Amino acid sequence: MNWEDRTADYYIRKVFRQWDMGDFATEIDVEKAYRLLAGDFICRLTSSIKYKKGTLTLKFMAAALRQEMTLRRESLREKINDEIGYEAVKKIVIL
């Protein structure tokens, strides 16, 4: 990565990791990737997004969406990890 490619976001994450706040930086990365991959409509129906120690917990307002996301959770996990560039999400829990 060239110094021209580095944004303020890059440096903020670097500081978080140096201050042993890596989980917070990872939480931001995971939530940002989920919102990008899920899209606006699904994000509006997602009432809660929580990440802690490798587990992403998603809570949905619609039962049909909850069922669909339960079936697709493994592919979603892979896509999120691909988007952020490292394997942060080990498991997805759907509520």
VMD Tcl script that builds the backbone (N, CA, C; Angstrom):
set m [mol new atoms 285]
animate dup $m
set s [atomselect $m all]
$s set {name element resname resid chain x y z} {
  {N N MET 1 A 0.855 -1.177 0.000}
  {CA C MET 1 A 0.000 0.000 0.000}
  {C C MET 1 A 0.901 1.240 0.000}
  {N N ASN 2 A 0.669 2.122 -0.921}
  {CA C ASN 2 A 1.417 3.374 -0.996}
  {C C ASN 2 A 0.907 4.354 0.043}
  {N N TRP 3 A 1.734 5.301 0.391}
  {CA C TRP 3 A 1.296 6.286 1.373}
  {C C TRP 3 A 0.157 7.134 0.832}
  {N N GLU 4 A 0.043 7.253 -0.511}
  {CA C GLU 4 A -1.059 8.020 -1.098}
  {C C GLU 4 A -2.399 7.312 -0.905}
  {N N ASP 5 A -2.353 5.973 -0.796}
  {CA C ASP 5 A -3.572 5.181 -0.653}
  {C C ASP 5 A -4.113 5.164 0.778}
  {N N ARG 6 A -3.318 5.584 1.709}
  {CA C ARG 6 A -3.724 5.530 3.117}
  {C C ARG 6 A -4.618 6.709 3.452}
  {N N THR 7 A -5.759 6.388 4.034}
  {CA C THR 7 A -6.719 7.421 4.402}
  {C C THR 7 A -6.706 7.614 5.913}
  {N N ALA 8 A -7.473 8.562 6.378}
  {CA C ALA 8 A -7.598 8.774 7.820}
  {C C ALA 8 A -8.157 7.522 8.485}
  {N N ASP 9 A -9.040 6.828 7.790}
  {CA C ASP 9 A -9.612 5.585 8.301}
  {C C ASP 9 A -8.515 4.556 8.582}
  {N N TYR 10 A -7.551 4.450 7.693}
  {CA C TYR 10 A -6.426 3.523 7.860}
  {C C TYR 10 A -5.659 3.845 9.142}
  {N N TYR 11 A -5.366 5.110 9.361}
  {CA C TYR 11 A -4.587 5.507 10.530}
  {C C TYR 11 A -5.376 5.361 11.825}
  {N N ILE 12 A -6.658 5.605 11.790}
  {CA C ILE 12 A -7.487 5.426 12.984}
  {C C ILE 12 A -7.484 3.955 13.403}
  {N N ARG 13 A -7.649 3.049 12.435}
  {CA C ARG 13 A -7.611 1.619 12.743}
  {C C ARG 13 A -6.244 1.191 13.290}
  {N N LYS 14 A -5.194 1.766 12.727}
  {CA C LYS 14 A -3.843 1.450 13.187}
  {C C LYS 14 A -3.653 1.875 14.644}
  {N N VAL 15 A -4.138 3.053 15.002}
  {CA C VAL 15 A -4.055 3.536 16.384}
  {C C VAL 15 A -4.862 2.641 17.310}
  {N N PHE 16 A -6.084 2.242 16.905}
  {CA C PHE 16 A -6.900 1.345 17.723}
  {C C PHE 16 A -6.162 0.047 18.006}
  {N N ARG 17 A -5.515 -0.510 16.990}
  {CA C ARG 17 A -4.789 -1.761 17.174}
  {C C ARG 17 A -3.582 -1.568 18.101}
  {N N GLN 18 A -2.899 -0.425 17.993}
  {CA C GLN 18 A -1.753 -0.164 18.854}
  {C C GLN 18 A -2.180 0.029 20.305}
  {N N TRP 19 A -3.344 0.576 20.527}
  {CA C TRP 19 A -3.846 0.797 21.875}
  {C C TRP 19 A -4.614 -0.404 22.401}
  {N N ASP 20 A -4.454 -1.533 21.726}
  {CA C ASP 20 A -5.121 -2.780 22.103}
  {C C ASP 20 A -6.640 -2.632 22.090}
  {N N MET 21 A -7.126 -1.871 21.114}
  {CA C MET 21 A -8.561 -1.714 20.906}
  {C C MET 21 A -8.933 -2.338 19.565}
  {N N GLY 22 A -8.220 -3.406 19.195}
  {CA C GLY 22 A -8.420 -4.068 17.919}
  {C C GLY 22 A -9.831 -4.586 17.730}
  {N N ASP 23 A -10.464 -5.050 18.819}
  {CA C ASP 23 A -11.844 -5.541 18.718}
  {C C ASP 23 A -12.793 -4.437 18.276}
  {N N PHE 24 A -12.557 -3.228 18.745}
  {CA C PHE 24 A -13.401 -2.103 18.359}
  {C C PHE 24 A -13.236 -1.806 16.871}
  {N N ALA 25 A -11.986 -1.819 16.397}
  {CA C ALA 25 A -11.726 -1.588 14.983}
  {C C ALA 25 A -12.329 -2.699 14.134}
  {N N THR 26 A -12.238 -3.933 14.598}
  {CA C THR 26 A -12.818 -5.064 13.880}
  {C C THR 26 A -14.332 -4.958 13.849}
  {N N GLU 27 A -14.926 -4.535 14.955}
  {CA C GLU 27 A -16.380 -4.360 15.010}
  {C C GLU 27 A -16.835 -3.346 13.957}
  {N N ILE 28 A -16.100 -2.275 13.817}
  {CA C ILE 28 A -16.423 -1.260 12.814}
  {C C ILE 28 A -16.304 -1.851 11.411}
  {N N ASP 29 A -15.218 -2.593 11.163}
  {CA C ASP 29 A -15.008 -3.216 9.852}
  {C C ASP 29 A -16.139 -4.182 9.508}
  {N N VAL 30 A -16.526 -5.018 10.465}
  {CA C VAL 30 A -17.562 -6.031 10.232}
  {C C VAL 30 A -18.906 -5.367 9.968}
  {N N GLU 31 A -19.274 -4.377 10.775}
  {CA C GLU 31 A -20.561 -3.708 10.571}
  {C C GLU 31 A -20.607 -2.979 9.227}
  {N N LYS 32 A -19.519 -2.339 8.877}
  {CA C LYS 32 A -19.450 -1.627 7.598}
  {C C LYS 32 A -19.589 -2.609 6.429}
  {N N ALA 33 A -18.915 -3.752 6.516}
  {CA C ALA 33 A -18.992 -4.769 5.459}
  {C C ALA 33 A -20.403 -5.351 5.372}
  {N N TYR 34 A -21.041 -5.601 6.526}
  {CA C TYR 34 A -22.404 -6.136 6.522}
  {C C TYR 34 A -23.356 -5.159 5.831}
  {N N ARG 35 A -23.273 -3.896 6.195}
  {CA C ARG 35 A -24.165 -2.896 5.603}
  {C C ARG 35 A -23.949 -2.765 4.095}
  {N N LEU 36 A -22.710 -2.875 3.666}
  {CA C LEU 36 A -22.407 -2.803 2.243}
  {C C LEU 36 A -22.974 -4.018 1.501}
  {N N LEU 37 A -22.794 -5.205 2.058}
  {CA C LEU 37 A -23.225 -6.437 1.401}
  {C C LEU 37 A -24.735 -6.657 1.479}
  {N N ALA 38 A -25.345 -6.293 2.591}
  {CA C ALA 38 A -26.772 -6.548 2.779}
  {C C ALA 38 A -27.638 -5.593 1.973}
  {N N GLY 39 A -27.197 -4.384 1.817}
  {CA C GLY 39 A -27.989 -3.402 1.087}
  {C C GLY 39 A -28.929 -2.634 1.997}
  {N N ASP 40 A -29.511 -1.599 1.444}
  {CA C ASP 40 A -30.341 -0.668 2.217}
  {C C ASP 40 A -31.606 -1.317 2.774}
  {N N PHE 41 A -32.315 -2.090 1.961}
  {CA C PHE 41 A -33.587 -2.675 2.391}
  {C C PHE 41 A -33.396 -3.638 3.560}
  {N N ILE 42 A -32.427 -4.540 3.447}
  {CA C ILE 42 A -32.196 -5.515 4.526}
  {C C ILE 42 A -31.670 -4.812 5.774}
  {N N CYS 43 A -30.851 -3.791 5.609}
  {CA C CYS 43 A -30.353 -3.046 6.769}
  {C C CYS 43 A -31.485 -2.355 7.531}
  {N N ARG 44 A -32.492 -1.892 6.812}
  {CA C ARG 44 A -33.644 -1.281 7.485}
  {C C ARG 44 A -34.435 -2.299 8.295}
  {N N LEU 45 A -34.387 -3.556 7.896}
  {CA C LEU 45 A -35.094 -4.611 8.618}
  {C C LEU 45 A -34.215 -5.312 9.653}
  {N N THR 46 A -32.978 -4.868 9.772}
  {CA C THR 46 A -32.060 -5.399 10.779}
  {C C THR 46 A -32.141 -4.498 12.000}
  {N N SER 47 A -32.628 -5.038 13.110}
  {CA C SER 47 A -32.807 -4.198 14.297}
  {C C SER 47 A -31.552 -4.135 15.163}
  {N N SER 48 A -30.646 -5.108 15.016}
  {CA C SER 48 A -29.448 -5.105 15.841}
  {C C SER 48 A -28.304 -5.813 15.119}
  {N N ILE 49 A -27.124 -5.193 15.164}
  {CA C ILE 49 A -25.895 -5.775 14.624}
  {C C ILE 49 A -24.857 -5.688 15.734}
  {N N LYS 50 A -24.410 -6.843 16.218}
  {CA C LYS 50 A -23.407 -6.854 17.288}
  {C C LYS 50 A -22.301 -7.838 16.936}
  {N N TYR 51 A -21.076 -7.427 17.189}
  {CA C TYR 51 A -19.919 -8.280 16.946}
  {C C TYR 51 A -19.108 -8.369 18.229}
  {N N LYS 52 A -18.771 -9.600 18.617}
  {CA C LYS 52 A -17.929 -9.777 19.791}
  {C C LYS 52 A -17.162 -11.083 19.670}
  {N N LYS 53 A -15.859 -10.989 19.709}
  {CA C LYS 53 A -14.950 -12.136 19.732}
  {C C LYS 53 A -15.256 -13.182 18.665}
  {N N GLY 54 A -15.400 -12.747 17.437}
  {CA C GLY 54 A -15.585 -13.664 16.325}
  {C C GLY 54 A -17.016 -14.041 16.009}
  {N N THR 55 A -17.962 -13.582 16.810}
  {CA C THR 55 A -19.369 -13.905 16.598}
  {C C THR 55 A -20.142 -12.654 16.207}
  {N N LEU 56 A -20.800 -12.721 15.065}
  {CA C LEU 56 A -21.661 -11.640 14.598}
  {C C LEU 56 A -23.097 -12.039 14.897}
  {N N THR 57 A -23.795 -11.226 15.669}
  {CA C THR 57 A -25.184 -11.486 16.023}
  {C C THR 57 A -26.066 -10.482 15.299}
  {N N LEU 58 A -27.015 -11.006 14.530}
  {CA C LEU 58 A -27.934 -10.170 13.758}
  {C C LEU 58 A -29.357 -10.445 14.225}
  {N N LYS 59 A -30.110 -9.387 14.461}
  {CA C LYS 59 A -31.507 -9.516 14.867}
  {C C LYS 59 A -32.367 -8.840 13.808}
  {N N PHE 60 A -33.359 -9.566 13.323}
  {CA C PHE 60 A -34.216 -9.066 12.248}
  {C C PHE 60 A -35.642 -8.853 12.736}
  {N N MET 61 A -36.333 -7.906 12.093}
  {CA C MET 61 A -37.717 -7.592 12.451}
  {C C MET 61 A -38.721 -8.476 11.731}
  {N N ALA 62 A -38.328 -9.080 10.608}
  {CA C ALA 62 A -39.254 -9.878 9.808}
  {C C ALA 62 A -38.867 -11.356 9.882}
  {N N ALA 63 A -39.847 -12.209 10.184}
  {CA C ALA 63 A -39.597 -13.639 10.326}
  {C C ALA 63 A -39.113 -14.275 9.022}
  {N N ALA 64 A -39.666 -13.856 7.905}
  {CA C ALA 64 A -39.259 -14.422 6.613}
  {C C ALA 64 A -37.804 -14.076 6.307}
  {N N LEU 65 A -37.401 -12.860 6.602}
  {CA C LEU 65 A -36.017 -12.454 6.396}
  {C C LEU 65 A -35.093 -13.207 7.348}
  {N N ARG 66 A -35.535 -13.386 8.579}
  {CA C ARG 66 A -34.759 -14.139 9.562}
  {C C ARG 66 A -34.493 -15.565 9.064}
  {N N GLN 67 A -35.517 -16.206 8.500}
  {CA C GLN 67 A -35.378 -17.558 7.968}
  {C C GLN 67 A -34.422 -17.578 6.769}
  {N N GLU 68 A -34.566 -16.627 5.885}
  {CA C GLU 68 A -33.696 -16.558 4.693}
  {C C GLU 68 A -32.240 -16.333 5.091}
  {N N MET 69 A -32.009 -15.439 6.035}
  {CA C MET 69 A -30.643 -15.155 6.463}
  {C C MET 69 A -30.037 -16.332 7.233}
  {N N THR 70 A -30.866 -17.099 7.916}
  {CA C THR 70 A -30.382 -18.305 8.588}
  {C C THR 70 A -29.839 -19.290 7.564}
  {N N LEU 71 A -30.535 -19.422 6.441}
  {CA C LEU 71 A -30.092 -20.325 5.392}
  {C C LEU 71 A -28.822 -19.825 4.695}
  {N N ARG 72 A -28.632 -18.523 4.645}
  {CA C ARG 72 A -27.507 -17.933 3.916}
  {C C ARG 72 A -26.370 -17.451 4.819}
  {N N ARG 73 A -26.393 -17.785 6.084}
  {CA C ARG 73 A -25.423 -17.207 7.009}
  {C C ARG 73 A -23.976 -17.601 6.707}
  {N N GLU 74 A -23.744 -18.816 6.218}
  {CA C GLU 74 A -22.370 -19.222 5.908}
  {C C GLU 74 A -21.803 -18.428 4.723}
  {N N SER 75 A -22.599 -18.240 3.694}
  {CA C SER 75 A -22.115 -17.452 2.557}
  {C C SER 75 A -21.941 -15.989 2.957}
  {N N LEU 76 A -22.804 -15.478 3.825}
  {CA C LEU 76 A -22.660 -14.109 4.320}
  {C C LEU 76 A -21.372 -13.969 5.120}
  {N N ARG 77 A -21.072 -14.957 5.954}
  {CA C ARG 77 A -19.838 -14.941 6.748}
  {C C ARG 77 A -18.614 -14.876 5.836}
  {N N GLU 78 A -18.609 -15.700 4.799}
  {CA C GLU 78 A -17.487 -15.715 3.853}
  {C C GLU 78 A -17.355 -14.381 3.120}
  {N N LYS 79 A -18.473 -13.812 2.707}
  {CA C LYS 79 A -18.440 -12.540 1.977}
  {C C LYS 79 A -17.956 -11.394 2.867}
  {N N ILE 80 A -18.391 -11.383 4.124}
  {CA C ILE 80 A -17.935 -10.336 5.052}
  {C C ILE 80 A -16.432 -10.440 5.253}
  {N N ASN 81 A -15.941 -11.663 5.491}
  {CA C ASN 81 A -14.503 -11.854 5.688}
  {C C ASN 81 A -13.713 -11.475 4.432}
  {N N ASP 82 A -14.239 -11.800 3.258}
  {CA C ASP 82 A -13.584 -11.402 2.012}
  {C C ASP 82 A -13.554 -9.877 1.866}
  {N N GLU 83 A -14.648 -9.242 2.238}
  {CA C GLU 83 A -14.752 -7.778 2.102}
  {C C GLU 83 A -13.742 -7.058 2.993}
  {N N ILE 84 A -13.568 -7.529 4.227}
  {CA C ILE 84 A -12.652 -6.834 5.136}
  {C C ILE 84 A -11.206 -7.321 5.001}
  {N N GLY 85 A -11.017 -8.453 4.328}
  {CA C GLY 85 A -9.662 -8.895 4.033}
  {C C GLY 85 A -9.020 -9.820 5.049}
  {N N TYR 86 A -9.714 -10.192 6.079}
  {CA C TYR 86 A -9.200 -11.150 7.055}
  {C C TYR 86 A -10.378 -11.848 7.711}
  {N N GLU 87 A -10.115 -12.985 8.359}
  {CA C GLU 87 A -11.206 -13.768 8.932}
  {C C GLU 87 A -11.525 -13.292 10.344}
  {N N ALA 88 A -12.429 -12.352 10.423}
  {CA C ALA 88 A -12.852 -11.813 11.715}
  {C C ALA 88 A -14.091 -12.537 12.220}
  {N N VAL 89 A -15.004 -12.867 11.312}
  {CA C VAL 89 A -16.272 -13.496 11.690}
  {C C VAL 89 A -16.106 -15.012 11.606}
  {N N LYS 90 A -16.207 -15.665 12.734}
  {CA C LYS 90 A -16.116 -17.120 12.789}
  {C C LYS 90 A -17.507 -17.764 12.756}
  {N N LYS 91 A -18.494 -17.031 13.283}
  {CA C LYS 91 A -19.839 -17.575 13.414}
  {C C LYS 91 A -20.853 -16.435 13.326}
  {N N ILE 92 A -22.010 -16.723 12.736}
  {CA C ILE 92 A -23.111 -15.754 12.685}
  {C C ILE 92 A -24.311 -16.347 13.401}
  {N N VAL 93 A -24.856 -15.593 14.337}
  {CA C VAL 93 A -26.050 -15.982 15.082}
  {C C VAL 93 A -27.197 -15.097 14.611}
  {N N ILE 94 A -28.291 -15.737 14.217}
  {CA C ILE 94 A -29.473 -15.008 13.731}
  {C C ILE 94 A -30.558 -15.071 14.802}
  {N N LEU 95 A -31.063 -13.908 15.193}
  {CA C LEU 95 A -32.160 -13.836 16.182}
  {C C LEU 95 A -33.375 -13.227 15.544}
}
mol reanalyze $m
mol bondsrecalc $m
mol representation Tube
mol addrep $m
